[in-house]
Amino acid sequence: MKGKILSFRRGRHKYKPRQYIVQVKGVDTKDKALKLLGKKVSWESPAGKIINGKISSTHGNKGCLRTLFEKGLPGQAVLSEVEII
């Protein structure tokens, strides 16, 4: 299953560098998103390095997911695709 990284999880004054907001194609409600909690997520860099994470909770009511990645996911990952296992 494919997803797209939308942005960092952020507030008014600071952002959380390990937490990203991911939108999955076909998931448009909070109920559908709850079924994906705990699944693994992987992002592959253009150089071939794979960085893993997991889905921790939902974000909002439109089916977005909050994911926790390993330390080191670069900013270029925003708006790129991830694989949900």
CNS distance restraints for C-alpha pairs under 8 A (distance, minus, plus):
assign (resid   1 and name CA) (resid  24 and name CA) 7.84 0.50 0.50
assign (resid   1 and name CA) (resid  83 and name CA) 5.93 0.50 0.50
assign (resid   1 and name CA) (resid  84 and name CA) 5.19 0.50 0.50
assign (resid   1 and name CA) (resid  85 and name CA) 6.84 0.50 0.50
assign (resid   2 and name CA) (resid  24 and name CA) 6.34 0.50 0.50
assign (resid   2 and name CA) (resid  25 and name CA) 6.84 0.50 0.50
assign (resid   2 and name CA) (resid  81 and name CA) 6.69 0.50 0.50
assign (resid   2 and name CA) (resid  82 and name CA) 5.87 0.50 0.50
assign (resid   2 and name CA) (resid  83 and name CA) 4.91 0.50 0.50
assign (resid   2 and name CA) (resid  84 and name CA) 6.00 0.50 0.50
assign (resid   3 and name CA) (resid  22 and name CA) 6.33 0.50 0.50
assign (resid   3 and name CA) (resid  23 and name CA) 5.52 0.50 0.50
assign (resid   3 and name CA) (resid  24 and name CA) 4.19 0.50 0.50
assign (resid   3 and name CA) (resid  25 and name CA) 6.19 0.50 0.50
assign (resid   3 and name CA) (resid  81 and name CA) 5.60 0.50 0.50
assign (resid   3 and name CA) (resid  82 and name CA) 5.18 0.50 0.50
assign (resid   3 and name CA) (resid  83 and name CA) 6.31 0.50 0.50
assign (resid   3 and name CA) (resid  84 and name CA) 6.94 0.50 0.50
assign (resid   4 and name CA) (resid  22 and name CA) 5.48 0.50 0.50
assign (resid   4 and name CA) (resid  23 and name CA) 5.29 0.50 0.50
assign (resid   4 and name CA) (resid  24 and name CA) 6.36 0.50 0.50
assign (resid   4 and name CA) (resid  79 and name CA) 6.07 0.50 0.50
assign (resid   4 and name CA) (resid  80 and name CA) 5.71 0.50 0.50
assign (resid   4 and name CA) (resid  81 and name CA) 4.53 0.50 0.50
assign (resid   4 and name CA) (resid  82 and name CA) 5.97 0.50 0.50
assign (resid   5 and name CA) (resid  20 and name CA) 6.76 0.50 0.50
assign (resid   5 and name CA) (resid  21 and name CA) 5.93 0.50 0.50
assign (resid   5 and name CA) (resid  22 and name CA) 4.45 0.50 0.50
assign (resid   5 and name CA) (resid  23 and name CA) 6.46 0.50 0.50
assign (resid   5 and name CA) (resid  77 and name CA) 7.07 0.50 0.50
assign (resid   5 and name CA) (resid  78 and name CA) 5.29 0.50 0.50
assign (resid   5 and name CA) (resid  79 and name CA) 5.04 0.50 0.50
assign (resid   5 and name CA) (resid  80 and name CA) 5.79 0.50 0.50
assign (resid   5 and name CA) (resid  81 and name CA) 6.36 0.50 0.50
assign (resid   5 and name CA) (resid  82 and name CA) 7.12 0.50 0.50
assign (resid   6 and name CA) (resid  20 and name CA) 7.40 0.50 0.50
assign (resid   6 and name CA) (resid  21 and name CA) 5.54 0.50 0.50
assign (resid   6 and name CA) (resid  22 and name CA) 5.67 0.50 0.50
assign (resid   6 and name CA) (resid  23 and name CA) 6.81 0.50 0.50
assign (resid   6 and name CA) (resid  78 and name CA) 5.92 0.50 0.50
assign (resid   6 and name CA) (resid  79 and name CA) 5.43 0.50 0.50
assign (resid   7 and name CA) (resid  20 and name CA) 5.78 0.50 0.50
assign (resid   7 and name CA) (resid  21 and name CA) 5.49 0.50 0.50
assign (resid   7 and name CA) (resid  22 and name CA) 7.63 0.50 0.50
assign (resid   7 and name CA) (resid  78 and name CA) 5.65 0.50 0.50
assign (resid   7 and name CA) (resid  79 and name CA) 7.33 0.50 0.50
assign (resid   8 and name CA) (resid  15 and name CA) 6.73 0.50 0.50
assign (resid   8 and name CA) (resid  16 and name CA) 6.64 0.50 0.50
assign (resid   8 and name CA) (resid  17 and name CA) 6.63 0.50 0.50
assign (resid   8 and name CA) (resid  18 and name CA) 7.88 0.50 0.50
assign (resid   8 and name CA) (resid  19 and name CA) 5.96 0.50 0.50
assign (resid   8 and name CA) (resid  20 and name CA) 4.39 0.50 0.50
assign (resid   8 and name CA) (resid  21 and name CA) 6.05 0.50 0.50
assign (resid   8 and name CA) (resid  78 and name CA) 7.76 0.50 0.50
assign (resid   9 and name CA) (resid  15 and name CA) 6.06 0.50 0.50
assign (resid   9 and name CA) (resid  16 and name CA) 5.71 0.50 0.50
assign (resid   9 and name CA) (resid  17 and name CA) 7.66 0.50 0.50
assign (resid   9 and name CA) (resid  19 and name CA) 5.49 0.50 0.50
assign (resid   9 and name CA) (resid  20 and name CA) 5.30 0.50 0.50
assign (resid   9 and name CA) (resid  21 and name CA) 6.06 0.50 0.50
assign (resid   9 and name CA) (resid  66 and name CA) 7.69 0.50 0.50
assign (resid  10 and name CA) (resid  14 and name CA) 6.07 0.50 0.50
assign (resid  10 and name CA) (resid  15 and name CA) 3.95 0.50 0.50
assign (resid  10 and name CA) (resid  16 and name CA) 5.87 0.50 0.50
assign (resid  11 and name CA) (resid  15 and name CA) 5.86 0.50 0.50
assign (resid  18 and name CA) (resid  68 and name CA) 5.69 0.50 0.50
assign (resid  18 and name CA) (resid  69 and name CA) 5.44 0.50 0.50
assign (resid  18 and name CA) (resid  70 and name CA) 6.78 0.50 0.50
assign (resid  18 and name CA) (resid  71 and name CA) 6.22 0.50 0.50
assign (resid  18 and name CA) (resid  72 and name CA) 7.95 0.50 0.50
assign (resid  18 and name CA) (resid  73 and name CA) 7.34 0.50 0.50
assign (resid  19 and name CA) (resid  66 and name CA) 6.65 0.50 0.50
assign (resid  19 and name CA) (resid  67 and name CA) 5.59 0.50 0.50
assign (resid  19 and name CA) (resid  68 and name CA) 4.84 0.50 0.50
assign (resid  19 and name CA) (resid  69 and name CA) 6.50 0.50 0.50
assign (resid  20 and name CA) (resid  66 and name CA) 5.90 0.50 0.50
assign (resid  20 and name CA) (resid  67 and name CA) 5.37 0.50 0.50
assign (resid  20 and name CA) (resid  68 and name CA) 6.70 0.50 0.50
assign (resid  20 and name CA) (resid  69 and name CA) 7.67 0.50 0.50
assign (resid  21 and name CA) (resid  59 and name CA) 7.34 0.50 0.50
assign (resid  21 and name CA) (resid  64 and name CA) 6.54 0.50 0.50
assign (resid  21 and name CA) (resid  65 and name CA) 5.63 0.50 0.50
assign (resid  21 and name CA) (resid  66 and name CA) 4.89 0.50 0.50
assign (resid  21 and name CA) (resid  67 and name CA) 6.34 0.50 0.50
assign (resid  22 and name CA) (resid  64 and name CA) 5.74 0.50 0.50
assign (resid  22 and name CA) (resid  65 and name CA) 5.13 0.50 0.50
assign (resid  22 and name CA) (resid  66 and name CA) 6.40 0.50 0.50
assign (resid  22 and name CA) (resid  67 and name CA) 6.96 0.50 0.50
assign (resid  23 and name CA) (resid  27 and name CA) 7.60 0.50 0.50
assign (resid  23 and name CA) (resid  63 and name CA) 6.99 0.50 0.50
assign (resid  23 and name CA) (resid  64 and name CA) 4.80 0.50 0.50
assign (resid  23 and name CA) (resid  65 and name CA) 6.31 0.50 0.50
assign (resid  24 and name CA) (resid  63 and name CA) 7.72 0.50 0.50
assign (resid  24 and name CA) (resid  64 and name CA) 7.13 0.50 0.50
assign (resid  27 and name CA) (resid  32 and name CA) 5.81 0.50 0.50
assign (resid  27 and name CA) (resid  33 and name CA) 6.21 0.50 0.50
assign (resid  27 and name CA) (resid  63 and name CA) 5.52 0.50 0.50
assign (resid  27 and name CA) (resid  64 and name CA) 7.83 0.50 0.50
assign (resid  28 and name CA) (resid  32 and name CA) 7.07 0.50 0.50
assign (resid  28 and name CA) (resid  33 and name CA) 7.65 0.50 0.50
assign (resid  28 and name CA) (resid  62 and name CA) 5.15 0.50 0.50
assign (resid  28 and name CA) (resid  63 and name CA) 4.58 0.50 0.50
assign (resid  28 and name CA) (resid  64 and name CA) 7.67 0.50 0.50
assign (resid  29 and name CA) (resid  33 and name CA) 6.41 0.50 0.50
assign (resid  29 and name CA) (resid  61 and name CA) 6.09 0.50 0.50
assign (resid  29 and name CA) (resid  62 and name CA) 4.87 0.50 0.50
assign (resid  29 and name CA) (resid  63 and name CA) 4.42 0.50 0.50
assign (resid  30 and name CA) (resid  34 and name CA) 6.23 0.50 0.50
assign (resid  30 and name CA) (resid  58 and name CA) 6.98 0.50 0.50
assign (resid  30 and name CA) (resid  60 and name CA) 7.40 0.50 0.50
assign (resid  30 and name CA) (resid  61 and name CA) 5.09 0.50 0.50
assign (resid  30 and name CA) (resid  62 and name CA) 5.98 0.50 0.50
assign (resid  30 and name CA) (resid  63 and name CA) 4.69 0.50 0.50
assign (resid  30 and name CA) (resid  64 and name CA) 7.71 0.50 0.50
assign (resid  31 and name CA) (resid  35 and name CA) 7.10 0.50 0.50
assign (resid  31 and name CA) (resid  63 and name CA) 7.64 0.50 0.50
assign (resid  32 and name CA) (resid  36 and name CA) 7.51 0.50 0.50
assign (resid  32 and name CA) (resid  63 and name CA) 6.84 0.50 0.50
assign (resid  33 and name CA) (resid  37 and name CA) 7.26 0.50 0.50
assign (resid  33 and name CA) (resid  58 and name CA) 6.46 0.50 0.50
assign (resid  33 and name CA) (resid  63 and name CA) 5.13 0.50 0.50
assign (resid  33 and name CA) (resid  64 and name CA) 6.97 0.50 0.50
assign (resid  33 and name CA) (resid  65 and name CA) 6.86 0.50 0.50
assign (resid  34 and name CA) (resid  57 and name CA) 7.51 0.50 0.50
assign (resid  34 and name CA) (resid  58 and name CA) 6.72 0.50 0.50
assign (resid  36 and name CA) (resid  55 and name CA) 7.21 0.50 0.50
assign (resid  37 and name CA) (resid  55 and name CA) 5.36 0.50 0.50
assign (resid  37 and name CA) (resid  56 and name CA) 6.00 0.50 0.50
assign (resid  37 and name CA) (resid  57 and name CA) 6.12 0.50 0.50
assign (resid  37 and name CA) (resid  58 and name CA) 7.86 0.50 0.50
assign (resid  38 and name CA) (resid  54 and name CA) 6.04 0.50 0.50
assign (resid  38 and name CA) (resid  55 and name CA) 5.17 0.50 0.50
assign (resid  38 and name CA) (resid  56 and name CA) 6.11 0.50 0.50
assign (resid  39 and name CA) (resid  54 and name CA) 5.69 0.50 0.50
assign (resid  39 and name CA) (resid  55 and name CA) 5.65 0.50 0.50
assign (resid  39 and name CA) (resid  84 and name CA) 6.87 0.50 0.50
assign (resid  39 and name CA) (resid  85 and name CA) 6.27 0.50 0.50
assign (resid  40 and name CA) (resid  52 and name CA) 7.19 0.50 0.50
assign (resid  40 and name CA) (resid  53 and name CA) 5.89 0.50 0.50
assign (resid  40 and name CA) (resid  54 and name CA) 4.43 0.50 0.50
assign (resid  40 and name CA) (resid  55 and name CA) 6.53 0.50 0.50
assign (resid  40 and name CA) (resid  84 and name CA) 5.88 0.50 0.50
assign (resid  40 and name CA) (resid  85 and name CA) 5.31 0.50 0.50
assign (resid  41 and name CA) (resid  52 and name CA) 5.70 0.50 0.50
assign (resid  41 and name CA) (resid  53 and name CA) 5.01 0.50 0.50
assign (resid  41 and name CA) (resid  54 and name CA) 5.29 0.50 0.50
assign (resid  41 and name CA) (resid  55 and name CA) 7.03 0.50 0.50
assign (resid  41 and name CA) (resid  67 and name CA) 7.94 0.50 0.50
assign (resid  41 and name CA) (resid  82 and name CA) 6.62 0.50 0.50
assign (resid  41 and name CA) (resid  83 and name CA) 5.70 0.50 0.50
assign (resid  41 and name CA) (resid  84 and name CA) 4.58 0.50 0.50
assign (resid  41 and name CA) (resid  85 and name CA) 6.18 0.50 0.50
assign (resid  42 and name CA) (resid  50 and name CA) 6.52 0.50 0.50
assign (resid  42 and name CA) (resid  51 and name CA) 5.68 0.50 0.50
assign (resid  42 and name CA) (resid  52 and name CA) 4.38 0.50 0.50
assign (resid  42 and name CA) (resid  53 and name CA) 6.19 0.50 0.50
assign (resid  42 and name CA) (resid  82 and name CA) 5.71 0.50 0.50
assign (resid  42 and name CA) (resid  83 and name CA) 5.32 0.50 0.50
assign (resid  42 and name CA) (resid  84 and name CA) 6.61 0.50 0.50
assign (resid  42 and name CA) (resid  85 and name CA) 7.90 0.50 0.50
assign (resid  43 and name CA) (resid  50 and name CA) 5.62 0.50 0.50
assign (resid  43 and name CA) (resid  51 and name CA) 5.33 0.50 0.50
assign (resid  43 and name CA) (resid  52 and name CA) 6.44 0.50 0.50
assign (resid  43 and name CA) (resid  77 and name CA) 7.88 0.50 0.50
assign (resid  43 and name CA) (resid  81 and name CA) 7.11 0.50 0.50
assign (resid  43 and name CA) (resid  82 and name CA) 4.84 0.50 0.50
assign (resid  43 and name CA) (resid  83 and name CA) 6.54 0.50 0.50
assign (resid  44 and name CA) (resid  48 and name CA) 5.80 0.50 0.50
assign (resid  44 and name CA) (resid  49 and name CA) 5.61 0.50 0.50
assign (resid  44 and name CA) (resid  50 and name CA) 4.46 0.50 0.50
assign (resid  44 and name CA) (resid  51 and name CA) 6.47 0.50 0.50
assign (resid  44 and name CA) (resid  82 and name CA) 7.45 0.50 0.50
assign (resid  45 and name CA) (resid  49 and name CA) 5.24 0.50 0.50
assign (resid  45 and name CA) (resid  50 and name CA) 6.39 0.50 0.50
assign (resid  45 and name CA) (resid  77 and name CA) 7.79 0.50 0.50
assign (resid  51 and name CA) (resid  69 and name CA) 7.24 0.50 0.50
assign (resid  51 and name CA) (resid  70 and name CA) 6.55 0.50 0.50
assign (resid  51 and name CA) (resid  72 and name CA) 7.94 0.50 0.50
assign (resid  51 and name CA) (resid  73 and name CA) 6.81 0.50 0.50
assign (resid  52 and name CA) (resid  69 and name CA) 5.92 0.50 0.50
assign (resid  52 and name CA) (resid  70 and name CA) 6.12 0.50 0.50
assign (resid  53 and name CA) (resid  67 and name CA) 6.69 0.50 0.50
assign (resid  53 and name CA) (resid  68 and name CA) 5.39 0.50 0.50
assign (resid  53 and name CA) (resid  69 and name CA) 3.95 0.50 0.50
assign (resid  53 and name CA) (resid  70 and name CA) 5.88 0.50 0.50
assign (resid  54 and name CA) (resid  67 and name CA) 5.57 0.50 0.50
assign (resid  54 and name CA) (resid  68 and name CA) 5.58 0.50 0.50
assign (resid  54 and name CA) (resid  69 and name CA) 6.60 0.50 0.50
assign (resid  55 and name CA) (resid  65 and name CA) 6.70 0.50 0.50
assign (resid  55 and name CA) (resid  66 and name CA) 6.01 0.50 0.50
assign (resid  55 and name CA) (resid  67 and name CA) 4.34 0.50 0.50
assign (resid  55 and name CA) (resid  68 and name CA) 6.44 0.50 0.50
assign (resid  56 and name CA) (resid  65 and name CA) 7.61 0.50 0.50
assign (resid  56 and name CA) (resid  66 and name CA) 5.79 0.50 0.50
assign (resid  56 and name CA) (resid  67 and name CA) 5.44 0.50 0.50
assign (resid  56 and name CA) (resid  68 and name CA) 6.56 0.50 0.50
assign (resid  57 and name CA) (resid  65 and name CA) 5.98 0.50 0.50
assign (resid  57 and name CA) (resid  66 and name CA) 5.23 0.50 0.50
assign (resid  57 and name CA) (resid  67 and name CA) 7.20 0.50 0.50
assign (resid  58 and name CA) (resid  63 and name CA) 6.90 0.50 0.50
assign (resid  58 and name CA) (resid  64 and name CA) 5.95 0.50 0.50
assign (resid  58 and name CA) (resid  65 and name CA) 4.36 0.50 0.50
assign (resid  58 and name CA) (resid  66 and name CA) 5.54 0.50 0.50
assign (resid  59 and name CA) (resid  63 and name CA) 7.08 0.50 0.50
assign (resid  59 and name CA) (resid  64 and name CA) 5.17 0.50 0.50
assign (resid  59 and name CA) (resid  65 and name CA) 5.19 0.50 0.50
assign (resid  59 and name CA) (resid  66 and name CA) 5.77 0.50 0.50
assign (resid  60 and name CA) (resid  64 and name CA) 6.54 0.50 0.50
assign (resid  69 and name CA) (resid  73 and name CA) 6.93 0.50 0.50
assign (resid  73 and name CA) (resid  77 and name CA) 6.96 0.50 0.50
assign (resid  76 and name CA) (resid  80 and name CA) 7.84 0.50 0.50
assign (resid  77 and name CA) (resid  81 and name CA) 7.98 0.50 0.50
